[in-house]
Amino acid sequence: MIVVMGATGATGNALLHSLLAVGTPVRALTRTPNTPVPGTTGGHQPPVEVRYADATDPHSLHTAFKGADQLFLAMANGPAQVELETRVIDVAAHAGIGHIVKISAPAAEPDSPVAVSRGHHAVEEHLRASGLTRTVLRPYAFMQNLLRLAPGVAQGVVLGTTGDAPCNLIDCRDIGDVAAAALTRPDIAGGTYTLTGPEAVSYPELASRLTALTGRRIRYVGLTPDELRDNLLHHARMPAWLADHVTEIQQLAVTRPETPTTTVSDVLGRPPRTLDAFLHEHRAHFTG
């Protein structure tokens, strides 16, 4: 049995769909009892188990992991992430889970300039020390997060602090497909994989593509890191840690030029989804 933790999140739900498409038994976890998990209805064979579990409640985790042998671990970034994910790993090991697929981040290093990446490194090290089989996925920025740009696009602008630096992007559905491969193919399990889409695109180029998509002129407005952080705090209403994170990952693209990997196509035998396809699929979100 495969347990999907974070089944309502972007990557977890994408994985859920990938596993159901091939008829793999799966248990979807949610922190909100009696709330439907997208994709778990519709008479799937085998049917999807939906269980309550909360990373702050070890007993609920142990109950949810009982009888399972693999776990997909994806949790929202945040100040408590290291504490919660290490707890999940410990409970999973005690419950008899033998293989964990963890969503991590690029630059997951002890001295990374990105605080969230330093946290992912700490969790990766804890997972390594657990003795469990571990598969680590390090995806770059999710294309799905571009949907958050819609309010600015409506005003004709895309804000950023990357200048002309190319940025890797990946569709969460490709992450889900790679995670499904890691959970169902022994030849994939146990590795560390850096995941990107087929191209790295600068923010000015993104603005140009949004111009073509919407039929309205969309400008890239370059800000200093401090200006971007201030905008995220006071206009986007982000908490301070998240504003810091967005600013740090944009600066990382400047200091460490990003280039695509071939990992998705190597694992799946098909090319990853393109940015243009994603934008056209969500055209109404930017034009509505």
Buried (B, 14 or more C-beta within 10 A) or exposed (E): BBBBBBBBBBBBBBBBBBBBEEEBBBBBBBBEEEEEBEBBEEEBEEEBBBBBBBBEBBEBBBBBBBEBEBBBBBBEBBEEBBBBBBBBBBBBBEBEBBBBBBBBBBBBEEEBBBBBBBBBBBBBEBBEEBEBBBBBBBBBBBBBEBEEBBEBBBEBBBBBBBEEBBBBBBBBBBBBBBBBBBBBEEEBBEEEBBBBBBBBBBBBBBBBBBBEBBEEEBBBBBBEBEBBBBBBBEEBEBEEEBBBBBBBBBBBBBEEEBEBBEBBBEBBEEEBBBBEEBBEEBEEEBBE
